[in-house]
Amino acid sequence: MSTLSTSLYGSSTSKGFGGLVSGLDTDDLVNQMLSGTKSKINKAYQAKQKLLYKQQAYREISSKLVSFNNKYLSYSSGSKTNIMSSNFFKAYSFKSTSDYVNVSGDQANIQNFSIDSISSVADYASMTSTYKASAQSFSSDGLSTYLSSLAGDSMNIEYGGKSYKLTIDSKFGLGNEKVNLQDVADQLNSQIEKIADLNGGTSTDASDNVLRYSVSGDNRLVINSPEGTTTKLTAASNDVLEFLKMKVGEPASSLETETVDNEKLTRTQSDVFSNTSAYFKFDYNGVSKTIYLKEGLTDGSDLKSYLQTELDKSYGAGKVEVSYDSLDTKKLTFKTVDSSSNTNLFSVSGISAELSSFTGIQSGDCNRLNKTSAIGEAGLKLGLNETTLSNGNSGYAIKINDKLFEFEKSTSLNDIIKKINNDADAKVTISYLSTTDTFSIKADETGSNMAVKIEEVSGGNLSEALFGNATYQNVVNGKDTVMDYTLNGVKTSVVRSTANFSIDGINIELNKKSVGLTDVSFNVTNNADEVVERIKGFINDYNEIIELLNTKTKEKPNRDYQPLTPDQQDEMEEDEIKDWTEQARKGVLYGDSNMNSVLRKMRQAMTGKTSVSSLALSDIGISSASMDTSGKLVIDEEKLKAKLLESPDEIANLFSASTSVEGGISGIAVQMRELLVANVGAYGSSGILIDEAGLDSGRTSDKNNISKRIEDYDDKMAELKDKMEVERKRYWSKFTSLETTLNKLNSQSSYFTDMMG
């Protein structure tokens, strides 16, 4: 039997005595007795094959639709094939005698148009500053004497069948006094207060907590829960287990630890700074270095000296200066001091957790402004003067183009920039460049009527803190375009507030470098034949899909040709199998609702009216073929070419314009794009046809409705195969017993015959 038959039905090898005594054809009898189950397997197999045929037919059409979409309706395909682009329909190309001037639009006028001179090109009003806004340094918090050994640690407790995580604050115990076990209990109770199920309905009073930590007289940590309930520690960090003497997994209504040593609950500066696994990761102008601390560092002065030595080794002496104020602020400060450049960037790109908690230094700290911190703490070089805001609060203010902007002291630099840039009255965009450490501001529109004016508000100095004083500021006024041109023999001067504008149907784009140009002319080339070929390609590919859809949805199945079972294939030649299968595949999409919907909507898109153009396809020489009801189209090339030369923009609208009117109908290509996205997807979505049958490759190849149904049939056949194997063994067992019994009877008969002989 063939491999396919064996895999589908299982082995038919004899499992016992094959009629040696009875003379019966046991194999044949067993197979006949299994025929009912085998028939069920065959039906499932044929149903699966029909689904495979349908899936393959779906995928053939889906693949063509995907290719059509990618070729003609995707901006990634380029304007030469993207019918969504207005450039697809450009029947003329215009070549300027200058690379800095481009035109498009009315070809008749462009042929009689030239630019005599360009005196100026519209530009933005702006103000750039050379003032370095930051102190080009960053500092730690004031170094405290102690930090709890448990800072940042966590534990999981189970109560009422639910698990809860308690995380100790990362700065717990940071200060100049050691913590004791009662402080730990208070910290844990404060964490419980934040959990609704455990805080007794209040988040303000730990005494109301359902669970509550306390300290016994002999300094043991106790967690108390309501009578009749159990609490269990299910997980905890190593520090919690070691220093609090907790044990995982012991349920009780009151969990009590062993006696806790208060001295082990606190780490000193020496403990933190001499931890050889603690580290800083610095970045200087893109070069990263990791510095691990060493034993013997006892205080901030030791840490400062060690870091200075290591930074000098890493980046060279005189690049970064580390200082420590041991008398007043207790802060470590990092500052770039290389006098050969003022664009050096120095930052912390990583730091161990405990070291960060102790010093306050975080990954991301750098020698530039911190745009997420409150403006007063952002690292500005110039200290900010507060002013009284209109709401009576103290804060900061600035006037830009006569618009007053006020900011609370907690406002970040990012929010200040965002508020100014989004303001419709100020009409400016402010930006900060971290490399140069400077601010700039630019008007949102070009033209001489636009301005950039910055003023301080009485008592404040926010403007100077950001931009420096007038000696650092370079103000450029906005400009208009001033151009002399000749059109149809008439010389004219024009002033415009933009660099891109239109004159009598001519769209003009000027580069800043066009200032001073004279005698610019334009060569007009007829590209209509090329555009006709593009449209022909689009229509031909459309017709191919329409023909395929028509054929598949109208092709009736031949009920006389069902998918061949493995047994049937064993009895046929290869060519016979191929011919039969070809007939069995026919009609799998007959009347398919999804495919009929695609066919109908594609035809509607190509033949219906739109709301975005006065033209229809028939107006430009594209119409249904005579005596053809399938929906295929033919082209009158001469009519199409003439219309392209006459109204290229209107034809572009017919295909690619979208409507904003409720109930309006967009252009042909827009409708087609929406139809294809709905059916074969785009931008990560799948679509109706892909959801149904997937594609041959990619994530949808086995993640689709038909594949799921095929898997169901595979599971069903596997179950039937197992069932048939059980039946086969049972039948063979019975026939083997029959042969054994007959053999015994024959032996007895021979014995009696011999006795009577």
C-alpha positions in Angstrom: 0.0 0.0 0.0 1.3 3.5 -0.8 2.8 5.8 1.9 -0.3 8.1 1.7 -2.6 5.2 2.3 -0.5 4.0 5.2 -0.3 7.4 6.8 -4.1 7.8 6.4 -5.4 4.4 7.3 -2.5 2.9 9.3 -0.6 -0.3 8.5 -2.7 -3.3 7.3 0.1 -5.8 8.1 -1.3 -9.1 9.6 -1.5 -9.1 13.4 -2.1 -12.9 13.8 -2.5 -16.2 12.0 -3.9 -15.5 8.5 -6.2 -18.4 7.8 -3.6 -21.2 7.9 -6.2 -23.6 9.4 -9.5 -22.2 8.3 -8.4 -21.3 4.8 -10.1 -17.8 5.2 -8.6 -14.7 3.6 -8.3 -12.9 7.0 -6.7 -9.7 5.6 -9.6 -9.2 3.2 -12.2 -10.0 5.9 -10.7 -7.6 8.4 -10.5 -4.9 5.8 -14.2 -5.4 4.9 -15.1 -5.2 8.6 -13.1 -1.9 8.8 -14.7 -0.4 5.8 -17.2 1.6 7.7 -14.5 3.5 9.7 -12.4 3.7 6.6 -15.3 5.3 4.7 -15.5 8.0 7.4 -11.8 8.7 7.1 -12.2 9.0 3.3 -15.1 11.5 3.7 -13.0 13.6 6.1 -10.0 13.4 3.7 -12.1 14.5 0.7 -13.6 17.3 2.7 -10.1 18.4 3.8 -8.9 18.3 0.1 -11.8 20.5 -1.0 -10.8 23.0 1.7 -7.2 22.9 0.4 -8.4 23.5 -3.2 -10.5 26.4 -1.9 -7.6 27.8 0.1 -5.3 27.6 -3.0 -7.9 29.3 -5.1 -8.3 32.1 -2.5 -4.6 32.5 -2.3 -4.2 32.8 -6.1 -6.6 35.7 -6.2 -5.4 37.3 -2.9 -1.8 37.3 -4.2 -2.8 39.0 -7.4 -4.8 41.6 -5.4 -1.8 42.2 -3.1 0.5 42.6 -6.0 -2.0 45.0 -7.7 -2.3 47.0 -4.5 1.5 47.3 -4.0 2.2 48.2 -7.6 -0.5 50.8 -8.3 -1.9 51.9 -4.9 1.2 52.2 -2.7 3.4 55.3 -2.2 6.4 53.0 -1.7 6.1 52.0 -5.4 7.0 55.5 -6.7 5.1 58.0 -8.9 5.8 56.0 -12.1 3.3 53.2 -11.1 1.4 54.7 -8.1 -1.9 55.9 -9.5 -2.7 57.5 -6.2 0.0 60.1 -7.0 -0.9 63.1 -9.1 2.5 62.8 -10.7 1.3 59.6 -12.3 -0.8 61.6 -14.7 1.6 64.4 -15.6 1.3 64.7 -19.3 4.1 67.3 -19.4 7.4 67.7 -17.8 9.0 71.1 -17.2 12.8 71.6 -17.1 14.1 74.8 -15.8 17.4 76.4 -16.8 18.1 76.7 -13.1 18.2 73.8 -10.5 16.8 76.2 -7.9 13.5 76.9 -9.7 10.7 74.4 -10.3 7.3 74.9 -12.0 4.2 72.8 -12.7 0.7 73.4 -13.8 -0.7 75.0 -17.0 1.6 73.9 -19.8 0.4 76.5 -22.2 1.3 79.4 -19.9 4.5 77.8 -18.8 5.6 77.7 -22.5 5.3 81.4 -22.6 6.7 82.1 -19.1 10.1 83.2 -18.0 11.6 84.7 -14.8 13.5 87.9 -15.4 15.0 88.3 -11.9 14.6 87.1 -8.3 15.6 89.8 -5.8 14.7 87.9 -2.7 13.0 84.6 -1.6 10.6 84.4 1.3 12.2 83.4 4.5 11.3 83.0 8.2 11.9 85.6 10.8 14.2 84.0 13.4 16.5 84.5 16.4 19.5 82.3 17.1 21.6 82.5 20.2 25.2 81.6 20.9 24.5 81.7 24.6 25.3 78.4 26.4 22.1 78.0 28.5 23.3 75.2 30.9 25.9 75.2 33.5 27.4 72.2 31.5 27.4 70.2 34.7 25.2 68.0 36.8 25.2 67.1 40.5 24.2 64.4 42.9 21.8 65.0 45.8 23.4 65.9 49.0 25.1 62.7 50.2 23.5 61.4 53.3 25.2 59.4 56.0 22.9 56.3 55.9 20.6 54.3 53.6 18.5 51.3 54.7 19.8 47.9 53.7 16.3 47.2 52.5 15.8 50.2 50.2 14.1 49.1 47.0 13.6 45.5 48.1 10.3 43.7 47.9 8.3 40.8 49.2 5.2 38.9 48.1 2.6 38.0 50.7 -0.5 35.8 50.2 -3.7 36.7 51.9 -7.2 35.5 51.2 -6.1 33.5 48.3 -4.5 36.5 46.5 -0.9 37.5 46.2 0.2 41.1 47.0 3.6 42.7 46.4 5.1 45.1 48.9 8.0 47.2 47.7 10.1 49.3 50.1 10.8 52.8 48.9 14.1 53.1 47.1 15.2 55.9 49.4 14.0 54.4 52.6 16.4 55.2 55.4 18.2 57.9 53.4 19.3 60.5 55.9 21.6 61.0 58.8 20.0 58.6 61.3 20.0 54.9 61.3 16.7 53.0 60.9 15.4 50.4 63.4 12.9 47.6 63.1 10.0 49.9 64.0 10.9 52.1 61.0 10.7 49.0 58.8 7.3 48.1 60.2 6.1 51.6 59.6 7.4 51.5 56.0 5.7 48.2 55.3 2.4 49.4 56.8 2.6 52.5 54.6 2.9 50.2 51.5 -0.1 48.2 52.7 -2.1 51.4 53.0 -1.8 51.8 49.2 -3.5 48.4 48.5 -7.3 48.6 48.6 -7.8 45.0 49.6 -5.5 45.4 52.6 -6.0 48.9 53.9 -9.4 48.5 55.6 -11.1 51.0 53.3 -8.7 53.8 54.1 -5.4 54.8 52.6 -4.6 57.4 55.3 -4.4 55.5 58.6 -2.2 52.3 59.0 -4.1 51.4 62.2 -7.1 50.5 60.0 -5.1 48.1 57.8 -6.5 44.5 57.5 -2.9 43.4 57.7 -0.5 45.2 60.0 3.1 44.9 60.9 4.3 45.5 64.4 7.4 44.8 66.5 7.5 42.5 69.5 9.4 43.3 72.7 12.4 41.2 71.7 12.7 43.0 68.4 10.9 40.5 66.2 8.8 41.6 63.2 5.2 40.5 63.4 2.4 40.6 60.7 -1.1 40.4 62.2 -4.1 39.4 60.2 -7.8 38.9 61.2 -8.7 35.9 63.3 -9.5 32.9 61.1 -7.3 34.0 58.2 -3.9 33.0 57.2 -1.0 35.0 55.7 2.0 33.5 54.0 5.2 35.0 52.7 5.6 33.5 49.2 8.7 35.3 47.9 11.2 38.0 49.0 14.5 39.5 48.0 17.6 38.1 49.6 18.1 41.2 51.8 14.6 40.9 53.2 15.1 37.2 54.1 18.6 37.8 55.6 18.1 41.0 57.6 14.4 40.6 58.6 14.9 36.9 59.4 11.8 36.0 57.3 11.0 32.6 56.0 9.1 31.7 52.8 6.0 29.4 52.9 5.0 29.2 56.5 1.3 30.0 56.8 -0.1 31.4 60.1 -2.6 33.9 61.4 0.4 35.8 62.9 3.8 35.6 61.3 6.7 36.3 63.6 10.3 36.5 62.6 13.4 35.7 64.6 15.0 38.5 66.5 16.3 41.2 64.1 19.7 43.0 64.5 18.9 46.7 64.0 22.5 47.4 63.0 22.1 45.3 59.9 19.2 47.4 58.7 21.3 50.4 57.8 24.2 50.9 55.3 26.7 53.6 55.7 28.5 55.7 53.0 31.4 53.3 53.4 29.2 50.2 52.9 27.7 51.7 49.7 30.9 53.2 48.2 33.1 50.2 48.9 30.7 47.8 47.3 32.7 46.4 44.3 29.6 45.5 42.4 28.3 49.0 42.4 29.1 51.0 39.2 28.7 54.1 37.2 28.4 53.9 33.4 29.4 57.2 31.8 29.3 58.5 28.2 31.6 61.2 26.9 30.9 62.3 23.3 29.6 58.8 22.5 32.3 56.8 24.2 31.0 54.6 27.0 33.0 53.5 30.1 31.8 51.6 33.1 33.6 52.3 36.4 33.1 49.9 39.3 33.7 51.1 42.8 36.4 49.6 44.9 37.0 48.6 48.6 38.2 51.3 50.9 36.0 54.2 49.7 34.6 55.6 52.9 33.0 58.9 52.1 32.2 61.5 49.4 35.7 62.8 49.3 37.1 59.3 48.6 34.4 58.7 46.0 35.2 62.0 44.3 39.0 61.3 44.1 38.4 57.8 42.8 36.0 58.9 40.1 38.3 61.7 39.0 41.2 59.2 38.6 39.1 56.7 36.7 37.6 59.4 34.4 41.0 60.8 33.6 42.1 57.2 32.7 39.0 56.7 30.5 38.8 60.0 28.7 42.1 61.8 29.4 43.0 64.5 32.0 41.3 67.8 31.7 38.1 66.5 30.1 35.7 66.0 33.1 36.1 67.6 36.5 34.6 66.0 39.6 34.2 68.1 42.7 32.7 67.5 46.1 31.3 70.1 48.5 32.1 68.4 51.9 31.2 71.4 54.0 27.9 72.7 52.7 25.8 70.9 50.1 27.5 67.5 50.3 27.0 67.2 46.5 29.2 65.6 43.9 29.4 67.7 40.7 30.5 66.6 37.3 31.5 69.3 34.8 33.1 69.3 31.3 36.2 71.5 31.3 37.9 70.9 28.0 38.6 74.5 26.8 39.2 73.3 23.2 35.5 72.6 22.6 32.3 73.7 24.2 30.2 71.0 22.6 31.4 68.1 24.7 28.5 65.9 26.0 28.9 64.0 29.2 26.2 61.8 30.7 25.3 58.9 33.0 24.0 56.1 30.9 23.8 53.5 33.7 24.1 53.2 37.5 23.6 50.5 40.0 20.3 50.7 41.9 21.6 51.3 45.5 24.2 53.8 44.3 21.5 55.7 42.5 19.3 55.7 45.6 22.1 56.9 47.8 23.5 59.7 45.5 20.3 60.7 43.6 22.2 60.4 40.4 20.1 58.7 37.7 20.7 57.2 34.3 20.1 60.1 31.8 21.7 62.8 33.9 24.0 64.9 31.7 25.9 68.2 31.4 23.0 69.8 29.5 19.6 71.0 30.4 17.2 68.4 31.9 14.1 69.1 29.9 11.9 66.9 32.1 12.7 68.5 35.5 11.1 71.6 36.8 12.6 74.6 35.1 14.3 75.9 38.2 16.1 72.5 38.6 16.8 72.0 34.9 20.5 73.0 35.2 20.3 76.5 33.8 23.5 78.5 34.1 21.7 81.7 35.1 19.7 81.5 38.3 16.0 82.3 37.6 14.3 85.3 39.1 10.7 84.7 40.1 7.9 87.0 39.2 4.3 87.3 40.4 1.9 85.5 38.0 -1.6 86.7 37.2 -3.0 84.0 39.6 -0.9 85.5 42.4 1.6 82.6 42.6 5.3 83.0 42.2 6.6 81.7 39.0 8.3 82.6 35.7 7.1 84.5 32.7 8.2 85.7 29.2 6.6 87.7 26.4 6.9 86.4 22.8 5.5 88.6 20.0 3.5 90.5 22.6 1.9 87.2 23.9 2.4 86.7 27.7 3.4 83.2 28.8 3.3 82.3 32.5 4.7 79.2 34.1 4.4 77.7 37.6 7.7 76.8 39.3 6.9 73.1 38.8 6.7 73.4 35.0 9.3 71.5 33.0 11.4 72.9 30.1 9.6 70.4 27.8 6.2 71.8 28.8 7.4 75.4 28.4 8.6 74.7 24.9 5.4 72.8 24.1 3.1 75.5 25.3 4.9 78.2 23.3 5.1 76.1 20.1 1.4 75.2 20.2 0.2 78.8 20.8 -1.7 80.1 17.8 -1.0 83.8 18.7 2.7 83.7 19.1 3.2 81.8 15.8 6.7 80.7 16.6 8.7 77.5 17.2 11.3 77.4 20.0 13.9 74.7 20.1 16.9 73.6 22.2 20.0 71.9 20.7 21.8 69.9 23.3 25.0 69.6 21.4 25.5 73.3 21.1 23.6 74.0 24.3 21.7 76.8 22.7 18.1 77.9 22.1 16.7 79.3 18.9 13.3 80.6 17.9 11.7 80.8 14.4 8.4 82.2 13.1 5.9 79.6 11.9 5.4 81.3 8.6 7.6 83.1 6.0 7.2 86.7 5.0 8.1 90.2 6.0 5.0 90.5 8.1 6.3 87.8 10.5 8.5 88.7 13.5 10.3 87.2 16.4 10.3 89.5 19.5 11.2 88.3 23.0 10.7 90.4 26.1 11.3 90.0 29.8 8.4 90.3 32.2 8.9 92.7 35.1 11.2 91.2 37.7 11.8 88.0 35.7 14.8 86.9 33.6 13.5 83.8 31.8 14.4 85.2 28.4 18.0 85.9 29.4 18.3 82.5 31.1 17.3 80.8 27.8 18.7 83.1 25.1 21.3 85.2 26.9 21.3 89.0 26.5 21.3 90.9 23.3 25.0 90.4 22.7 24.4 86.7 22.1 21.3 87.1 20.0 21.2 87.2 16.2 17.8 88.4 14.9 16.8 87.9 11.3 13.7 89.6 9.9 11.2 87.7 7.7 11.5 88.2 4.0 9.1 88.3 1.1 9.7 86.9 -2.4 10.3 89.7 -4.9 10.4 88.5 -8.5 10.1 90.0 -12.0 8.7 87.7 -14.7 7.3 87.7 -18.2 4.1 85.9 -19.2 2.8 86.0 -22.8 5.0 89.0 -23.5 3.8 91.0 -20.5 6.5 92.0 -17.8 5.2 92.0 -14.2 6.7 92.3 -10.7 5.3 90.2 -7.9 5.7 90.2 -4.1 4.7 87.1 -2.2 5.1 86.1 1.5 6.0 82.5 0.5 8.6 80.8 -1.6 6.0 78.6 -3.2 3.1 80.3 -5.0 1.0 80.3 -8.1 0.6 82.8 -11.0 -2.1 82.2 -13.6 -2.1 78.4 -13.2 1.7 78.2 -12.9 2.9 76.7 -9.6 6.3 78.1 -8.7 8.8 76.7 -6.2 11.9 78.7 -5.3 14.9 77.5 -3.5 16.7 80.0 -1.2 19.7 79.8 -3.6 17.6 81.2 -6.4 18.2 84.8 -5.1 20.0 86.8 -7.7 19.0 84.6 -10.7 18.1 86.2 -14.0 16.7 85.0 -17.3 15.3 81.7 -16.1 13.3 79.9 -18.8 11.5 76.5 -19.0 11.5 73.7 -21.5 8.1 71.8 -21.9 8.2 68.1 -22.9 5.1 66.1 -23.9 4.9 62.9 -21.8 1.4 61.9 -22.8 2.5 58.7 -24.5 4.3 57.6 -21.4 1.3 58.3 -19.2 -1.0 56.4 -21.6 1.3 53.4 -21.3 1.1 53.6 -17.5 -2.7 53.7 -17.6 -2.8 50.8 -20.1 -0.7 48.8 -17.7 -3.2 49.6 -14.9 -6.2 48.7 -17.0 -4.6 45.5 -18.3 -3.8 44.3 -14.8 -7.3 45.2 -13.7 -8.8 43.3 -16.6 -6.7 40.2 -15.7 -8.1 40.2 -12.1 -11.6 40.8 -13.3 -11.4 37.9 -15.7 -9.9 35.6 -13.0 -12.7 36.6 -10.6 -15.4 36.0 -13.2 -14.0 32.7 -14.2 -13.7 31.4 -10.6 -17.0 32.6 -9.3 -19.0 31.4 -12.3 -17.3 28.0 -12.8 -19.7 25.3 -11.6 -18.3 22.3 -9.8 -18.5 18.9 -11.5 -20.1 16.6 -8.9 -18.8 13.6 -10.7 -15.2 14.5 -9.8 -14.7 14.3 -6.0 -11.1 14.5 -4.6 -9.4 11.1 -5.0 -8.9 9.0 -1.9 -5.5 7.4 -1.3 -6.9 4.0 -2.3 -8.2 5.5 -5.5 -4.9 7.1 -6.3 -3.1 3.7 -5.8 -5.2 2.3 -8.7 -4.4 5.2 -11.1 -1.5 6.4 -13.2 0.1 9.8 -12.5 -1.4 11.5 -15.5 -4.8 10.2 -14.7 -4.5 11.5 -11.1 -3.4 14.9 -12.5 -6.4 15.1 -14.9 -8.9 14.0 -12.3 -7.6 16.5 -9.7 -7.8 19.3 -12.2 -11.5 18.5 -12.7 -12.1 18.2 -8.9 -10.6 21.6 -8.3 -13.2 23.3 -10.5 -16.0 25.3 -9.0 -14.6 25.6 -5.5 -15.3 29.4 -5.6 -18.7 29.1 -7.4 -21.0 31.7 -5.9 -18.5 32.5 -3.2 -19.9 35.6 -1.4 -16.5 37.1 -0.6 -15.2 36.9 -4.1 -18.5 38.1 -5.6 -18.3 41.1 -3.3 -14.7 41.9 -4.5 -15.7 41.6 -8.1 -18.8 43.7 -7.7 -17.0 46.5 -5.8 -14.1 46.6 -8.2 -16.5 47.0 -11.2 -18.4 49.7 -9.3 -15.3 51.6 -8.5 -14.1 51.6 -12.1 -17.5 52.4 -13.8 -19.3 54.6 -11.3 -19.3 58.4 -10.8 -17.2 60.3 -8.2 -17.8 63.4 -6.2 -14.2 64.7 -6.9 -14.2 65.2 -10.6 -16.6 66.2 -13.4 -15.1 63.4 -15.5 -16.0 59.8 -15.8 -13.8 57.1 -17.3 -15.8 57.2 -20.5 -14.9 60.8 -20.9 -11.2 60.0 -21.1 -11.6 57.1 -23.5 -11.9 54.2 -21.0 -15.1 52.1 -21.3 -16.6 48.6 -21.1 -15.8 46.4 -24.0 -18.5 46.0 -26.6 -20.8 43.0 -26.0 -18.8 42.3 -22.8 -20.7 41.9 -19.5 -17.7 40.8 -17.4 -16.6 44.3 -16.5 -13.4 44.3 -18.4 -12.4 47.7 -19.9 -10.9 48.9 -23.2 -9.0 52.1 -24.0 -9.3 54.6 -26.8 -5.7 55.7 -26.7 -6.1 58.8 -28.9 -9.0 60.1 -26.8 -7.1 59.4 -23.6 -4.0 61.1 -24.8 -5.9 64.2 -26.0 -7.7 64.4 -22.6 -4.3 64.0 -20.7 -2.9 67.0 -22.6 -6.0 69.0 -22.0 -6.9 68.2 -18.4 -4.2 66.2 -16.6 -5.1 67.6 -13.1 -8.8 66.8 -13.6 -7.9 63.2 -14.6 -5.7 63.0 -11.5 -8.6 64.0 -9.4 -10.8 61.4 -11.0 -8.4 58.7 -9.8 -6.6 60.0 -6.7 -8.7 62.7 -5.0 -10.4 62.0 -1.7 -13.7 63.6 -0.7 -14.3 65.3 2.6 -18.1 65.6 2.0 -20.3 63.3 4.0 -21.7 60.8 1.6 -19.4 61.8 -1.2 -17.5 59.4 -3.4 -13.7 59.6 -3.7 -11.7 59.0 -6.7 -11.4 55.6 -8.5 -8.0 54.7 -7.1 -9.0 55.8 -3.5 -12.1 53.5 -3.7 -9.9 50.7 -5.0 -7.4 51.2 -2.3 -10.1 51.1 0.4 -11.6 47.9 -1.1 -8.2 46.1 -1.3 -7.2 47.1 2.2 -10.5 45.7 3.5 -9.9 42.4 1.7 -6.2 41.8 1.6 -5.0 44.3 4.3 -2.2 46.8 4.6 0.0 48.2 7.4 -0.1 45.0 9.4 -3.8 44.3 9.1 -5.0 41.2 7.2 -8.3 41.7 5.5 -11.3 39.5 4.8 -9.7 37.3 2.2 -6.5 36.8 4.1 -8.4 36.1 7.3 -10.3 33.4 5.4 -7.4 31.6 3.6 -4.1 33.4 4.4 -1.2 33.6 2.0 1.5 31.0 1.1 4.1 32.7 3.3 4.2 34.8 6.4 2.3 34.7 9.6 -1.1 34.1 7.9 0.0 30.9 6.2 -1.4 28.8 9.0 -3.3 31.4 10.9 -6.6 31.7 9.0 -10.1 30.2 9.0 -9.6 27.5 6.4 -6.4 26.3 8.0 -8.2 26.0 11.3 -10.9 23.9 9.6 -8.2 21.8 7.9 -6.6 21.1 11.3 -10.0 20.0 12.6 -10.3 17.5 9.8 -6.7 16.3 10.5 -7.7 15.8 14.2 -10.8 13.9 13.2 -8.9 11.6 10.8 -6.3 11.0 13.5 -9.0 9.9 15.9 -10.6 7.7 13.3 -7.2 6.2 12.4 -6.7 5.3 16.1 -10.2 3.9 16.3 -9.6 1.8 13.2 -6.3 0.5 14.6 -8.1 -0.6 17.8 -10.8 -2.3 15.7 -8.1 -4.0 13.5 -6.4 -5.5 16.6 -9.7 -6.7 18.0 -10.8 -8.3 14.7 -7.4 -10.0 14.3 -7.5 -11.2 17.8 -10.8 -12.9 17.2 -9.6 -14.5 13.9 -6.4 -15.7 15.7 -8.5 -17.2 18.4 -10.6 -18.9 15.7 -7.5 -20.4 14.0 -6.2 -21.6 17.4 -9.5 -23.3 18.2 -9.8 -24.9 14.8 -6.2 -26.1 15.1 -7.0 -27.8 18.4 -10.2 -29.4 17.0 -8.2 -30.7 14.0 -5.6 -32.2 16.4 -8.3 -33.9 18.5 -10.0 -35.2 15.3 -6.7 -36.7 14.2 -6.2 -38.3 17.6 -9.6 -40.0 17.5 -9.1 -41.1 13.9 -5.8 -42.7 14.9 -7.4 -44.4 17.9 -10.1 -45.9 15.8 -7.7 -46.9 13.0 
